[in-house]
Amino acid sequence: YHRFPGIREGVLTRLRSKLVSEPSLAGIARQIGLGGLLRLGKGEAAQGGRERASILSDAFEAVLAAVYEDGGFLEARRVVDRLFEDHWPALAPGPERKDFKTALQEACHRRFNALPIYALLQASGPEHAKVFSVSLTMPDGAEFLASGTSCKRAEQKAAELALETLSAR
């Protein structure tokens, strides 16, 4: 908010989402060498877990939480400011394509004055290669199913399918 005064809330929300997204946090974790410090099982290590974005971003979040727990808010803020310093955009973001879930949420709100509902149906497979299946129920009752390597990815795929159908109507 202080870096971009006058920028609308929706734009700031997307900017924050990008800043704290899995790829961004994993990038910072790589930059500080966090992967080399992780204790992983043999299977996960053999499968490249030290470079897996989901593991790195989760571990980075855990480190920040530990700093907060041990040092308090001001110390956590100091660490966050230092680590994120080079990751802030230099200029306010221009128009950016929205992710499918955000676009679908906005379309449902406009069209139905209600939001879609996501439900996890199943998570199967070994821990290092899980497949998540989700259902998306539209306010009008239409249902879409999708799968992905994370719950978020499956939800994005389902939202993409729903948007395609919604725009075809």
N, CA, C and O of each residue as an XYZ file, in Angstrom:
676
protein
N       0.829     -1.194      0.000
C       0.000      0.000      0.000
C       0.871      1.254      0.000
O       0.596      2.202     -0.736
N       1.911      1.262      0.815
C       2.780      2.437      0.894
C       3.650      2.581     -0.347
O       3.994      3.696     -0.741
N       4.006      1.464     -0.963
C       4.839      1.532     -2.168
C       4.054      2.032     -3.379
O       4.620      2.659     -4.274
N       2.744      1.752     -3.405
C       1.911      2.103     -4.557
C       0.656      2.848     -4.106
O      -0.453      2.335     -4.255
N       0.819      4.041     -3.561
C      -0.369      4.779     -3.125
C      -1.250      5.112     -4.331
O      -0.759      5.435     -5.413
N      -2.535      5.025     -4.116
C      -3.469      5.348     -5.196
C      -3.806      4.175     -6.093
O      -4.686      4.283     -6.948
N      -3.123      3.059     -5.914
C      -3.427      1.881     -6.731
C      -4.650      1.199     -6.127
O      -4.772      1.083     -4.908
N      -5.548      0.750     -6.994
C      -6.785      0.121     -6.527
C      -6.509     -1.175     -5.763
O      -5.513     -1.859     -5.995
N      -7.426     -1.487     -4.845
C      -7.277     -2.641     -3.964
C      -7.109     -3.952     -4.736
O      -6.276     -4.782     -4.373
N      -7.892     -4.139     -5.793
C      -7.812     -5.375     -6.582
C      -6.434     -5.572     -7.196
O      -5.922     -6.690     -7.247
N      -5.840     -4.483     -7.661
C      -4.495     -4.555     -8.249
C      -3.479     -4.876     -7.158
O      -2.574     -5.686     -7.362
N      -3.633     -4.233     -5.990
C      -2.728     -4.518     -4.875
C      -2.847     -5.977     -4.433
O      -1.848     -6.608     -4.089
N      -4.057     -6.506     -4.442
C      -4.269     -7.904     -4.051
C      -3.541     -8.841     -5.002
O      -2.887     -9.786     -4.562
N      -3.649     -8.588     -6.299
C      -2.950     -9.442     -7.274
C      -1.437     -9.298     -7.144
O      -0.701    -10.272     -7.305
N      -0.975     -8.089     -6.852
C       0.455     -7.852     -6.648
C       0.948     -8.644     -5.443
O       1.989     -9.298     -5.514
N       0.207     -8.590     -4.331
C       0.570     -9.342     -3.129
C       0.562    -10.834     -3.411
O       1.461    -11.557     -2.982
N      -0.455    -11.297     -4.134
C      -0.534    -12.728     -4.464
C       0.690    -13.182     -5.244
O       1.247    -14.250     -4.987
N       1.092    -12.373     -6.180
C       2.272    -12.734     -6.976
C       3.534    -12.732     -6.112
O       4.398    -13.597     -6.258
N       3.629    -11.768     -5.227
C       4.808    -11.641     -4.376
C       4.953    -12.831     -3.430
O       6.071    -13.285     -3.186
N       3.860    -13.339     -2.899
C       3.921    -14.441     -1.942
C       3.487    -15.772     -2.559
O       3.120    -16.700     -1.839
N       3.528    -15.866     -3.873
C       3.147    -17.101     -4.556
C       4.226    -18.169     -4.371
O       5.355    -17.869     -3.983
N       3.863    -19.398     -4.653
C       4.813    -20.504     -4.527
C       6.087    -20.264     -5.337
O       7.180    -20.437     -4.797
N       5.992    -19.870     -6.618
C       7.237    -19.640     -7.381
C       8.104    -18.539     -6.778
O       9.329    -18.658     -6.754
N       7.479    -17.474     -6.294
C       8.248    -16.376     -5.712
C       8.954    -16.812     -4.429
O      10.146    -16.562     -4.254
N       8.208    -17.467     -3.532
C       8.810    -17.914     -2.273
C       9.889    -18.967     -2.513
O      10.923    -18.972     -1.844
N       9.639    -19.860     -3.476
C      10.644    -20.875     -3.798
C      11.905    -20.208     -4.363
O      13.019    -20.655     -4.091
N      11.728    -19.155     -5.138
C      12.875    -18.426     -5.678
C      13.731    -17.811     -4.584
O      14.960    -17.865     -4.642
N      13.080    -17.231     -3.593
C      13.826    -16.648     -2.473
C      14.517    -17.762     -1.684
O      15.663    -17.610     -1.263
N      13.813    -18.883     -1.486
C      14.408    -20.022     -0.774
C      15.664    -20.514     -1.501
O      16.668    -20.836     -0.867
N      15.600    -20.569     -2.833
C      16.778    -20.978     -3.616
C      17.902    -19.967     -3.446
O      19.070    -20.330     -3.302
N      17.532    -18.702     -3.465
C      18.518    -17.624     -3.351
C      19.289    -17.704     -2.032
O      20.480    -17.392     -2.002
N      18.643    -18.109     -0.959
C      19.322    -18.178      0.338
C      19.861    -19.582      0.625
O      20.395    -19.832      1.705
N      19.723    -20.502     -0.345
C      20.280    -21.841     -0.188
C      19.519    -22.730      0.774
O      20.104    -23.623      1.387
N      18.236    -22.501      0.912
C      17.445    -23.251      1.883
C      17.336    -24.737      1.533
O      17.294    -25.573      2.436
N      17.290    -25.079      0.257
C      17.152    -26.478     -0.153
C      18.244    -27.374      0.399
O      17.985    -28.521      0.763
N      19.449    -26.864      0.463
C      20.571    -27.643      0.973
C      20.515    -27.888      2.470
O      21.246    -28.735      2.984
N      19.669    -27.168      3.170
C      19.560    -27.311      4.620
C      18.400    -28.210      5.053
O      18.249    -28.515      6.236
N      17.592    -28.625      4.094
C      16.406    -29.420      4.424
C      16.752    -30.865      4.712
O      17.611    -31.456      4.057
N      16.078    -31.426      5.694
C      16.191    -32.851      5.994
C      15.025    -33.542      5.303
O      13.867    -33.360      5.679
N      15.345    -34.334      4.293
C      14.325    -35.019      3.513
C      14.531    -36.519      3.598
O      15.638    -36.991      3.855
N      13.458    -37.263      3.382
C      13.585    -38.705      3.280
C      14.375    -39.066      2.033
O      14.483    -38.263      1.107
N      14.928    -40.274      2.008
C      15.749    -40.693      0.871
C      14.994    -40.606     -0.440
O      15.533    -40.147     -1.447
N      13.731    -41.051     -0.428
C      12.931    -41.030     -1.648
C      12.689    -39.628     -2.164
O      12.827    -39.360     -3.358
N      12.329    -38.738     -1.260
C      12.072    -37.348     -1.647
C      13.346    -36.679     -2.139
O      13.322    -35.941     -3.124
N      14.449    -36.932     -1.465
C      15.728    -36.358     -1.887
C      16.115    -36.882     -3.265
O      16.595    -36.126     -4.110
N      15.904    -38.188     -3.491
C      16.248    -38.794     -4.784
C      15.368    -38.258     -5.908
O      15.784    -38.221     -7.066
N      14.148    -37.843     -5.560
C      13.219    -37.321     -6.564
C      13.396    -35.818     -6.806
O      12.585    -35.208     -7.502
N      14.436    -35.226     -6.246
C      14.708    -33.804     -6.465
C      13.946    -32.882     -5.538
O      13.697    -31.727     -5.884
N      13.574    -33.364     -4.377
C      12.796    -32.581     -3.428
C      13.443    -31.284     -3.000
O      12.742    -30.327     -2.671
N      14.766    -31.228     -2.997
C      15.455    -30.008     -2.570
C      15.250    -28.850     -3.545
O      15.506    -27.694     -3.210
N      14.792    -29.166     -4.738
C      14.528    -28.127     -5.731
C      13.042    -27.985     -6.042
O      12.667    -27.128     -6.842
N      12.191    -28.800     -5.433
C      10.747    -28.747     -5.694
C      10.175    -27.471     -5.093
O      10.335    -27.201     -3.902
N       9.501    -26.686     -5.942
C       8.982    -25.383     -5.526
C       8.038    -25.495     -4.334
O       8.088    -24.657     -3.434
N       7.194    -26.496     -4.310
C       6.230    -26.611     -3.205
C       6.945    -26.839     -1.878
O       6.549    -26.276     -0.857
N       7.986    -27.650     -1.882
C       8.739    -27.923     -0.649
C       9.521    -26.687     -0.230
O       9.529    -26.321      0.945
N      10.177    -26.047     -1.187
C      10.966    -24.856     -0.858
C      10.092    -23.718     -0.332
O      10.455    -23.054      0.639
N       8.947    -23.491     -0.966
C       8.097    -22.390     -0.502
C       7.526    -22.686      0.881
O       7.445    -21.791      1.722
N       7.128    -23.937      1.122
C       6.627    -24.305      2.454
C       7.719    -24.158      3.518
O       7.466    -23.662      4.615
N       8.924    -24.593      3.182
C      10.037    -24.483      4.133
C      10.371    -23.014      4.402
O      10.664    -22.643      5.539
N      10.327    -22.190      3.374
C      10.600    -20.766      3.547
C       9.552    -20.130      4.465
O       9.896    -19.338      5.342
N       8.284    -20.472      4.266
C       7.229    -19.968      5.149
C       7.489    -20.408      6.596
O       7.290    -19.636      7.534
N       7.933    -21.647      6.761
C       8.218    -22.163      8.110
C       9.373    -21.400      8.755
O       9.342    -21.123      9.954
N      10.378    -21.064      7.973
C      11.509    -20.292      8.500
C      11.027    -18.912      8.958
O      11.406    -18.442     10.031
N      10.194    -18.272      8.142
C       9.675    -16.957      8.537
C       8.824    -17.061      9.804
O       8.879    -16.182     10.664
N       8.050    -18.117      9.917
C       7.245    -18.328     11.123
C       8.143    -18.521     12.343
O       7.842    -18.016     13.425
N       9.236    -19.246     12.170
C      10.172    -19.468     13.269
C      10.828    -18.153     13.699
O      11.015    -17.907     14.890
N      11.173    -17.314     12.724
C      11.744    -16.004     13.052
C      10.727    -15.198     13.854
O      11.082    -14.558     14.844
N       9.477    -15.228     13.435
C       8.421    -14.510     14.153
C       8.263    -15.049     15.576
O       8.179    -14.280     16.533
N       8.224    -16.370     15.702
C       8.052    -16.982     17.027
C       9.227    -16.655     17.952
O       9.030    -16.351     19.129
N      10.447    -16.719     17.416
C      11.631    -16.484     18.245
C      11.926    -15.007     18.487
O      12.328    -14.617     19.583
N      11.721    -14.185     17.447
C      12.151    -12.793     17.548
C      11.038    -11.773     17.608
O      11.293    -10.601     17.883
N       9.797    -12.196     17.355
C       8.680    -11.265     17.387
C       8.427    -10.592     16.058
O       9.136    -10.810     15.076
N       7.397     -9.769     16.056
C       6.940     -9.128     14.827
C       8.008     -8.243     14.185
O       8.244     -8.337     12.980
N       8.651     -7.387     14.972
C       9.616     -6.448     14.389
C      10.797     -7.166     13.742
O      11.270     -6.755     12.682
N      11.272     -8.232     14.375
C      12.386     -8.993     13.790
C      11.921     -9.693     12.516
O      12.645     -9.714     11.520
N      10.720    -10.265     12.541
C      10.198    -10.925     11.341
C      10.047     -9.917     10.206
O      10.369    -10.215      9.056
N       9.559     -8.737     10.532
C       9.408     -7.709      9.504
C      10.767     -7.312      8.925
O      10.895     -7.121      7.716
N      11.772     -7.189      9.779
C      13.120     -6.839      9.311
C      13.646     -7.894      8.341
O      14.209     -7.560      7.299
N      13.459     -9.168      8.689
C      13.919    -10.267      7.833
C      13.143    -10.276      6.518
O      13.734    -10.423      5.448
N      11.831    -10.121      6.596
C      11.006    -10.096      5.383
C      11.422     -8.930      4.495
O      11.587     -9.104      3.288
N      11.591     -7.751      5.071
C      12.005     -6.583      4.288
C      13.313     -6.851      3.551
O      13.456     -6.512      2.376
N      14.271     -7.467      4.257
C      15.580     -7.742      3.647
C      15.471     -8.799      2.548
O      16.027     -8.622      1.464
N      14.764     -9.891      2.816
C      14.696    -10.984      1.853
C      13.844    -10.647      0.622
O      14.123    -11.123     -0.479
N      12.815     -9.834      0.809
C      11.921     -9.497     -0.299
C      12.351     -8.228     -1.041
O      11.747     -7.855     -2.046
N      13.381     -7.579     -0.547
C      13.794     -6.284     -1.084
C      13.925     -6.274     -2.612
O      13.430     -5.355     -3.264
N      14.569     -7.261     -3.175
C      14.794     -7.303     -4.623
C      13.638     -7.938     -5.384
O      13.710     -8.073     -6.606
N      12.599     -8.322     -4.705
C      11.491     -9.018     -5.356
C      10.268     -8.134     -5.551
O       9.301     -8.545     -6.192
N      10.302     -6.922     -5.003
C       9.210     -5.991     -5.227
C       9.300     -5.452     -6.647
O      10.400     -5.192     -7.135
N       8.180     -5.283     -7.310
C       8.232     -4.685     -8.651
C       8.684     -3.230     -8.550
O       8.367     -2.538     -7.583
N       9.416     -2.780     -9.542
C       9.925     -1.411     -9.537
C       8.805     -0.409     -9.794
O       8.840      0.709     -9.279
N       7.818     -0.803    -10.583
C       6.706      0.073    -10.933
C       5.398     -0.622    -10.601
O       5.358     -1.845    -10.468
N       4.360      0.127    -10.471
C       3.041     -0.459    -10.255
C       2.716     -1.371    -11.434
O       3.057     -1.049    -12.572
N       2.073     -2.487    -11.183
C       1.783     -3.420    -12.256
C       0.792     -2.851    -13.257
O      -0.117     -2.102    -12.899
N       0.984     -3.218    -14.509
C       0.027     -2.843    -15.545
C      -1.082     -3.876    -15.598
O      -1.164     -4.750    -14.735
N      -1.929     -3.780    -16.600
C      -2.997     -4.770    -16.691
C      -2.403     -6.165    -16.833
O      -1.523     -6.408    -17.659
N      -2.900     -7.058    -16.021
C      -2.351     -8.408    -15.976
C      -3.473     -9.413    -16.143
O      -4.573     -9.225    -15.625
N      -3.184    -10.481    -16.872
C      -4.198    -11.519    -17.038
C      -4.458    -12.187    -15.694
O      -3.530    -12.569    -14.982
N      -5.734    -12.318    -15.364
C      -6.102    -12.918    -14.089
C      -6.028    -14.428    -14.186
O      -6.206    -15.001    -15.261
N      -5.764    -15.068    -13.057
C      -5.790    -16.521    -13.037
C      -7.240    -16.968    -13.223
O      -8.165    -16.176    -13.043
N      -7.436    -18.234    -13.581
C      -8.760    -18.740    -13.921
C      -9.728    -18.679    -12.735
O     -10.901    -18.352    -12.917
N      -9.258    -18.986    -11.537
C     -10.141    -18.950    -10.370
C     -10.643    -17.530    -10.099
O     -11.825    -17.331     -9.818
N      -9.751    -16.553    -10.182
C     -10.152    -15.167     -9.961
C     -11.131    -14.713    -11.033
O     -12.154    -14.099    -10.730
N     -10.812    -15.018    -12.288
C     -11.696    -14.627    -13.389
C     -13.066    -15.280    -13.245
O     -14.086    -14.631    -13.477
N     -13.100    -16.561    -12.864
C     -14.382    -17.251    -12.692
C     -15.158    -16.657    -11.526
O     -16.369    -16.464    -11.628
N     -14.490    -16.369    -10.435
C     -15.156    -15.779     -9.276
C     -15.815    -14.460     -9.662
O     -16.964    -14.207     -9.297
N     -15.092    -13.621    -10.398
C     -15.641    -12.334    -10.812
C     -16.810    -12.520    -11.777
O     -17.812    -11.812    -11.678
N     -16.689    -13.472    -12.713
C     -17.769    -13.738    -13.668
C     -19.019    -14.267    -12.960
O     -20.135    -13.863    -13.286
N     -18.834    -15.166    -11.997
C     -19.978    -15.709    -11.241
C     -20.648    -14.622    -10.413
O     -21.873    -14.574    -10.297
N     -19.836    -13.764     -9.847
C     -20.409    -12.685     -9.036
C     -21.256    -11.757     -9.913
O     -22.348    -11.346     -9.520
N     -20.741    -11.433    -11.103
C     -21.486    -10.572    -12.030
C     -22.766    -11.255    -12.514
O     -23.841    -10.655    -12.513
N     -22.635    -12.519    -12.926
C     -23.752    -13.218    -13.562
C     -24.770    -13.763    -12.562
O     -25.974    -13.651    -12.793
N     -24.313    -14.347    -11.461
C     -25.216    -15.039    -10.534
C     -25.322    -14.370     -9.162
O     -26.170    -14.739     -8.350
N     -24.459    -13.389     -8.911
C     -24.347    -12.790     -7.585
C     -24.076    -13.867     -6.521
O     -24.565    -13.785     -5.394
N     -23.305    -14.847     -6.900
C     -22.911    -15.952     -6.018
C     -21.568    -16.472     -6.504
O     -21.141    -16.168     -7.617
N     -20.905    -17.260     -5.660
C     -19.571    -17.759     -5.987
C     -19.582    -19.256     -6.273
O     -20.455    -19.972     -5.781
N     -18.621    -19.736     -7.064
C     -18.496    -21.180     -7.281
C     -17.981    -21.863     -6.018
O     -17.356    -21.230     -5.167
N     -18.251    -23.158     -5.907
C     -17.803    -23.918     -4.731
C     -16.870    -25.024     -5.200
O     -17.203    -25.780     -6.113
N     -15.709    -25.117     -4.580
C     -14.719    -26.142     -4.884
C     -14.730    -27.192     -3.786
O     -14.889    -26.869     -2.609
N     -14.560    -28.453     -4.176
C     -14.483    -29.532     -3.187
C     -13.407    -30.520     -3.622
O     -13.355    -30.921     -4.784
N     -12.555    -30.906     -2.689
C     -11.550    -31.928     -2.947
C     -12.249    -33.280     -2.935
O     -12.869    -33.656     -1.941
N     -12.149    -34.005     -4.034
C     -12.783    -35.316     -4.130
C     -11.842    -36.425     -3.693
O     -12.242    -37.367     -3.009
N     -10.567    -36.297     -4.103
C      -9.632    -37.380     -3.841
C      -8.201    -36.888     -3.983
O      -7.908    -36.012     -4.796
N      -7.326    -37.460     -3.189
C      -5.881    -37.262     -3.324
C      -5.292    -38.664     -3.352
O      -5.412    -39.415     -2.384
N      -4.661    -39.009     -4.451
C      -4.151    -40.373     -4.578
C      -2.707    -40.361     -5.053
O      -2.209    -39.369     -5.585
N      -2.057    -41.486     -4.845
C      -0.676    -41.638     -5.272
C       0.287    -41.445     -4.117
O      -0.103    -41.045     -3.021
N       1.572    -41.743     -4.387
C       2.585    -41.592     -3.338
C       2.780    -40.124     -2.980
O       2.468    -39.243     -3.781
N       3.288    -39.858     -1.792
C       3.449    -38.486     -1.289
C       4.193    -37.586     -2.269
O       3.837    -36.417     -2.422
N       5.209    -38.106     -2.930
C       6.014    -37.264     -3.812
C       5.376    -37.064     -5.178
O       5.888    -36.277     -5.975
N       4.269    -37.753     -5.478
C       3.628    -37.621     -6.787
C       2.111    -37.732     -6.673
O       1.477    -38.454     -7.442
N       1.539    -37.027     -5.726
C       0.089    -37.082     -5.516
C      -0.654    -36.452     -6.683
O      -0.155    -35.543     -7.347
N      -1.862    -36.959     -6.915
C      -2.779    -36.383     -7.890
C      -4.048    -36.010     -7.135
O      -4.631    -36.836     -6.432
N      -4.465    -34.767     -7.285
C      -5.639    -34.249     -6.590
C      -6.782    -34.101     -7.576
O      -6.599    -33.558     -8.666
N      -7.952    -34.577     -7.204
C      -9.155    -34.440     -8.024
C     -10.134    -33.551     -7.285
O     -10.411    -33.756     -6.103
N     -10.661    -32.552     -7.997
C     -11.600    -31.611     -7.401
C     -12.855    -31.499     -8.248
O     -12.851    -31.782     -9.446
N     -13.924    -31.079     -7.594
C     -15.134    -30.715     -8.318
C     -15.385    -29.235     -8.074
O     -15.070    -28.694     -7.013
N     -15.951    -28.607     -9.068
C     -16.331    -27.211     -8.982
C     -17.821    -27.162     -9.294
O     -18.251    -27.625    -10.350
N     -18.598    -26.610     -8.395
C     -20.030    -26.477     -8.624
C     -20.349    -25.004     -8.812
O     -20.053    -24.166     -7.961
N     -20.959    -24.718     -9.949
C     -21.332    -23.350    -10.286
C     -22.628    -22.980     -9.566
O     -23.380    -23.865     -9.158
N     -22.893    -21.697     -9.406
C     -24.139    -21.274     -8.777
C     -25.392    -21.781     -9.489
O     -26.445    -21.919     -8.865
N     -25.287    -22.061    -10.795
C     -26.444    -22.581    -11.528
C     -26.534    -24.106    -11.481
O     -27.401    -24.695    -12.127
N     -25.638    -24.752    -10.716
C     -25.671    -26.200    -10.549
C     -24.746    -26.974    -11.473
O     -24.543    -28.170    -11.265
N     -24.181    -26.332    -12.486
C     -23.253    -27.021    -13.393
C     -22.019    -27.461    -12.609
O     -21.535    -26.739    -11.738
N     -21.520    -28.648    -12.927
C     -20.380    -29.191    -12.205
C     -19.238    -29.493    -13.168
O     -19.455    -29.957    -14.288
N     -18.034    -29.224    -12.717
C     -16.833    -29.472    -13.505
C     -15.834    -30.237    -12.654
O     -15.662    -29.942    -11.472
N     -15.174    -31.224    -13.259
C     -14.184    -32.052    -12.566
C     -12.824    -31.847    -13.206
O     -12.718    -31.694    -14.423
N     -11.790    -31.843    -12.389
C     -10.434    -31.707    -12.912
C      -9.452    -32.322    -11.927
O      -9.760    -32.505    -10.749
N      -8.261    -32.639    -12.434
C      -7.191    -33.203    -11.613
C      -5.909    -32.435    -11.856
O      -5.729    -31.819    -12.906
N      -5.011    -32.476    -10.866
C      -3.730    -31.811    -11.004
C      -2.755    -32.291     -9.954
O      -3.116    -33.053     -9.057
N      -1.523    -31.844    -10.068
C      -0.462    -32.267     -9.155
C      -0.525    -31.539     -7.816
O       0.234    -31.853     -6.899
N      -1.427    -30.570     -7.703
C      -1.712    -29.918     -6.431
C      -3.192    -29.576     -6.444
O      -3.824    -29.535     -7.500
N      -3.727    -29.333     -5.278
C      -5.137    -28.958     -5.185
C      -5.362    -27.644     -5.941
O      -6.366    -27.497     -6.637
N      -4.442    -26.700     -5.809
C      -4.566    -25.413     -6.489
C      -4.586    -25.590     -8.001
O      -5.385    -24.959     -8.692
N      -3.708    -26.446     -8.514
C      -3.665    -26.662     -9.964
C      -4.948    -27.312    -10.458
O      -5.461    -26.950    -11.517
N      -5.463    -28.260     -9.704
C      -6.720    -28.913    -10.084
C      -7.859    -27.894    -10.083
O      -8.687    -27.891    -10.994
N      -7.908    -27.035     -9.075
C      -8.948    -26.011     -9.015
C      -8.818    -25.036    -10.181
O      -9.828    -24.618    -10.746
N      -7.600    -24.669    -10.547
C      -7.393    -23.778    -11.691
C      -7.891    -24.419    -12.979
O      -8.512    -23.750    -13.805
N      -7.621    -25.719    -13.156
C      -8.089    -26.419    -14.354
C      -9.605    -26.479    -14.402
O     -10.204    -26.280    -15.459
N     -10.233    -26.754    -13.257
C     -11.696    -26.794    -13.200
C     -12.280    -25.415    -13.513
O     -13.275    -25.309    -14.230
N     -11.665    -24.369    -12.979
C     -12.126    -23.008    -13.244
C     -11.974    -22.662    -14.721
O     -12.836    -21.999    -15.297
N     -10.888    -23.107    -15.330
C     -10.688    -22.873    -16.764
C     -11.793    -23.518    -17.573
O     -12.339    -22.899    -18.487
N     -12.134    -24.779    -17.240
C     -13.227    -25.473    -17.933
C     -14.550    -24.720    -17.763
O     -15.307    -24.550    -18.719
N     -14.812    -24.278    -16.543
C     -16.058    -23.564    -16.265
C     -16.115    -22.232    -17.035
O     -17.167    -21.857    -17.553
N     -14.995    -21.534    -17.105
C     -14.967    -20.269    -17.848
C     -15.212    -20.487    -19.329
O     -15.911    -19.701    -19.969
N     -14.634    -21.563    -19.883
C     -14.861    -21.871    -21.299
C     -16.337    -22.100    -21.563
O     -16.887    -21.600    -22.545
N     -16.980    -22.861    -20.677
C     -18.404    -23.144    -20.826
C     -19.228    -21.887    -20.627
O     -20.189    -21.652    -21.361
N     -18.867    -21.079    -19.648
C     -19.604    -19.856    -19.351
C     -19.526    -18.874    -20.513
O     -20.515    -18.215    -20.835
N     -18.366    -18.770    -21.141
C     -18.219    -17.826    -22.253
C     -18.882    -18.347    -23.528
O     -19.193    -17.566    -24.427
N     -19.102    -19.670    -23.612
C     -19.761    -20.242    -24.787
C     -21.287    -20.052    -24.726
O     -21.969    -20.159    -25.746
N     -21.812    -19.773    -23.538
C     -23.275    -19.601    -23.378
C     -23.745    -18.302    -23.942
O     -24.937    -18.002    -23.891
